[in-house]
Amino acid sequence: QELRPKSLDIKQEELGDMVEKEMASTSEAIEDAVRRIEEMMSQARNESSGVKLEVNERILNSCTDLMKAIRLLVMTSTNLQKEIVESGRGAATTQEFYAKNSRWTEGLISASKAVGWGATQLVESADRVVLHTGKYEELIVCSHEIAASTAQLVAASKVKAEKSSRNLGRLQECSRNVNEMAANVVASTKSGQEQIEEKDTMDFSGMSLIKLKKEEMETQVR
């Protein structure tokens, strides 16, 4: 009893409510992330052009695809949980089922929180990268975090699901899709970083002929 994790000293009857609240809060975090990415996209179009715009658009598009994949994962996970509770509770109430399986419930809450947090962090990192105040590596780390927390959510859901469950099959498919989209964010970030670094060393876009000549002369002098 002493070694059991204490979920902020929540009473067992409140655990069921906590699961629903956390899943709702995770969905909200993802919806908010999608909105913020759309805002960043229109801001990038207004404030950047050429290679920078191309890189920003590619990174933000891959982040949007990842958010859509996470949104589907959370919806499917919620459906699977309902199925698990319905098939396992017998005459008990939903709250009683969650309380009786409190260890599993706590794992589910923790996994859901991790997914929501990962989504929020990814958007903040993307924002900093687009504004050139953050590092590209932040986005890569966030993508790996999201893949890891997704695996945690799937593992937590899988423990009590029937092997033949359709929702479980869908959840595993969603998980693979999230991993694929996270890998796309990593790929677009890495290629974008290379493009920007190449551009910064020799940027002739938008230069007038006189300015270009001056730059050429200065290079020769150096």
N, C-alpha and C positions, 0 to 999 in steps of 0.2 A: 504493500500500500504506500509506503514511504517513497519508493522508487518510481511510482507512477507519475507521468508528467501531469502537472496541474495547469489546466488551460485557464490561466488568470482567475483561478478559484471559482470557475463557473459552476453553478449548481447543475447536476446531471440533467434535470428536466429542461434546462435552458440550452443544452447541447444541440438539440434538433433545430431550435430557432437559429442558433449560431451558424449551422451548416447553410440554411437557407439564406441568412443575411450575408454570409461570406460569398456564396455563389452569386447573389444579386449584386454585391459590391464589386466582385471581379468583373461581371458583365458590364457594370457601369464604368469601371476603369477602362475597359477595352473600347466601349463606345466613345468615351471621352478621348482616348488615344487616337481613334480614327478621325474624330473631328479636328483634333489638334494637328494631325498630319496634313489634313486637307487645307487648313489655314496656312501651315508652313509652305505647302506647295504653291499656293497663290502668292504668298509673300516672296518666295524664291523667284517666281516668274516676273514679279515687279522689280526686284532688286538685283537680279543677276542675269547674265547672258552668256552666250558661247559655251565654252567647255564647262565652266562652273555650273551653269544652269543645267546642262546635260547630265553632269555628275549628280547634282542635287536631286533632279527629277528621278534618276535611276534609283538612287538610294531610298528616296521617299516612297516611290512606287513599290519597291521590294518590302519596305516597312508596312505599307498598307496591306499588301498580300499576306504578310505574316499576321497582322492583326485580324484579318478576315478568317484566317485558318484557326487562330486562337478562339475567336468568337464561336466558331462552329464546334470546336473541341469542348468549350465550356457548356454549350447547349446540350451536346450529346452526353457529356458527363452528368449533367443534371437529370436527363431522361433516364440514364442508367441507374443513378442513385434512387430515383423514384421506383424503378422496377425492382431493385434490390430490396428496398424497404417493404414494398407491397408483397413480394414473394416470401420474405423472411419474418414478417412481424406476427403472422398468425392472428390471434385475437387481440394482441397488444396494439397500443396506439403508436403512431409514428414517433412521438417523443420518447415513449418507453423503449422502442427499438433502438433509437440512437443512444439512449442512456445505458441500455443493456450492453451495447457494443461501443462503449465510450472510447476505447483505445483506437478503434477503427475510425470513429467519428472525428477524433482529434487529429488523426493523420490526414483525413479528408479536408478539414478546416485549414491545416497547415499548408497542404499542397495547393489549395485554392488561393490562399493568400499569396503564396510564392508566385503563382501565375499572374495575378493582378499586379503585384509589385514589379515583376519583370517587364510587363507591358508598359507601365508608367515610366520605368527607368529607360526603356528603349526610346520612348518618345523624347524624353529630356536629353538623352545623348544625341539623338538625331537633330534636335533643335540646335544644340551646341555645335554640331558638325556643320550644319547648313550656315550658321552664323560665323563659322571659323573661330569659335572660342573653345571648342572641345577637340578631343583627339578621335581619330577614326577608330583606334583600338577600343574605345569605350563601346562603340556600337557592336563590335565583334564579340566582346565579352558579354554584353547584354543578350546577344543572340544565343550564345552558348548557355547562359543562365536560363533563358526561356525554354530551350530544348530540355534542360535538366529538370526544371520544375514541371514541365509537361509530362515527362517520364514519371515523376513523383505522383502526379494526379492520376495517371493511368494505372500505376501500380496500386494506389490506394483504392481506386474504383474496382480494379480487377479481383482483389482479394475475396470479395463476397459475391461476385457475379457468377451466374451460371455459365459454364463454358460454351453452351450452345446459344447464349444470348445474342440477339441481333445487334442490340445496342452496344454490347461489348466489342463486337466486330467493327461497328461504325466508329467507336471510340479509338480503337487501335489504328484504323485507317486515318482518322483525324490527326492522331499523334504523328504518324508517318508524314502526313502533309505539313504539319507544323515544323517538323525537323527539316523537311525539304525547303520550306519557305525561309526558315532561319538560316539555312546554308546559302540561300540566294541573297539574303541581306549581307552575309559575310563576303560573298563573292562580289557583289556590286560595290560594297564598301572598299574592298581591297583594290579592285580595278579603278574605282573613282579616285582613291588616294594616289595611285600610280599616275593617273592622267593629270591630276592637279599638280603633283610634284614636277612632272615633265613640263607642264604649262608654265609653272612659276619660274623655271630656269630660263625659258625662252618664250616670252609672250609678245607676239607681234600683232595680235588681233586688236582692231580698233585704233591702230596707230596711223597718224598721217604720214605722208611720204617724207616730209621734212624731219619729223620726229624720228622716223625709222632710220633715216640717214645719220642723224645725230647719234642715235643709239649705236649704229654700226661703227661710226668713228670712235666713239668712246670705248667700244669693245676692242677696236684695233689698238687704241692708246694703251689700254690695260694690258 
